[in-house]
Amino acid sequence: MISIDIPVDHPAFNGHFPGHPILPGVCILNYVAAAFNKPCQGFRSAKFLKVVRPGETLQIAFGDINRSAYSFTVKVAGNVVCEGQIVSVTDNA
């Protein structure tokens, strides 16, 4: 499991949304791709279940589906905030 602290001054919180800041889903997926630690072709699916607020810590875990696809789960304080599938770049040679 990989832990990532979301800074309270993360630039994505500016204007998203005034008075009620939440981390945009695209930022969560960017953290997932960075934590994946393999070349990533993209996402097969992603479901956002809860919001992520300033200062929270993402806990990202991966599981095998097949040779090129992996499931991922993102939790905050033990609660699933996002889940889906990420696809790695495969060597077709």
N, C-alpha and C positions, 0 to 999 in steps of 0.2 A: 504494500500500500504506500502511496506517495502522498505526502501532506504538503499543501501550499497555502500559506497565509495570504489573505487578501487585504492589502493595505487600506486603511480608512481613507487615504487620499488618492486612491486609484483614479486615474483620469476618466475612466468610463462612468464614474458616478456623477460627474458634472452634467447636469441636465437630464439624468436618467434615474429617477424623476425628482424634481425639486421637492425637498422636504421628506421624501420617501425613497432614498437611494437604493437601487438594486443592481446587481451585476448582470449585464446583458448576457443572454444565452451564447452569443458568438464568443464572448470572452471565456465562458466556461469551456466551450469546445476547444478554444485555443489552448487553454491549460491542459485539457485532456490530450490533445495532439502533442504538446511539448513533453508531457509525462510518458507518452507512449514509447519514446526512445527507439523508434524504428521509423524508416521512411513511411509516410502515411499517404495513401491515395485519396482518402476522404472518409466520410461517414455514411454508413448504410442507413442508420436511423439514429434519432436522438429524441428523447422525451424529457421535458422539463416539468418537474413535479412540485418544486418549492422554490422560493426566491432565495438568493444569496445576498447578504447584507455586508456593509463595510466591517472589516475587522474579523470576519469569520474565517475558518480554516477548512479548505476543501480536502477531502480524503478520497483519492482516486485509486480504484482497483480494476484490474483487467483479468479476463478469463478467456481461454481458447474456445473458438467455435469450430474453425477448420484451419487449413494451412495459411490462409490470408485474412481471415476475419476474426475479430476478437470482440467480446462483450466488454463493456465498461460500466462502472457504477461510480457516481460521485456522491459523497455524503458530507453533510455538515452536522456535527454533534450527533452522529449516529443515524441521522435521518437522510433518506435518499432524496437528493435534489435534482439529479439528472441520471439517465441511464440510456444505453443504446449500443450500437455496434460501430466499430471503426475498422477500416480495411487497410491492410499494409500493402506496400508495393512488393510484388513477387517477382522472382527471377524466372522468366519464361523460357530461358535457354536450355 
